[in-house]
């Protein structure tokens, strides 16, 4: 099948959508770090017209164009992405259902991308950041089950820091977060990471809670559980609002201890 020609930058856009699944126009402007916003708009428009990507864009009232369009992969993109070594075919096959995803799922994907932008904004310029959402974690059998939302690695000159990050929406019951703390406690206590890697310690656990009330609940629950378990679990908490405010807030992570 002869496919419409696209540029290398447009192929980068397709991979970003594979990685994050849904991204809005504003996020593309930051992710691609290009000096011409209009050119990025043209790339996206061209991909949409060539049916490599789908688009969600609704004006609430006439003349309202303040909400950015949201993009996702269309089935034709599979032919471009399937040749990449860093793309899992089983994960890629999900694109056939992307246009039918519910709003809450789309919002979740958009926020995961916001977490990535938060880390990019707040890392030291000389550090290297690796940010791997679930789409890039398939096949890593020694990772916690279910998989974390993101595996993060920050490499600096003197050390490498690793994190498992989970994000919980407002509609997720408290018992789900409590269960997740127990799962990580067992994972760390069983030394699964150490036995399958050359690292001396398991990654630090990061929870992004939906609001302050839930964060406080998990802080006291986790504190009590960790004290009784004698497992050295590094668990840090923050909230969605704090992440969205970015570097305006210092010391955003609260350690459970």
Secondary structure by P-SEA (a helix, b strand, c coil): cccccccaaaaaaaaaaaacccccaaaaaaaaccccaaaaaaaaaaaaaaccbbbbbbbcccccccbbbbbbbcccccccccccccccccccccccccccccaaaaaaaaaaaaaaaaaaacccccbbbbbbcccccccccccccccccbbbbbbcccccccbbbbbbcccccaaaaaaaaaaaaaaaaacccccccccccccbbbbbcccaaaaaaaaaaaaaaaaaaccccbbbbbcaaaaaacccccccccccc
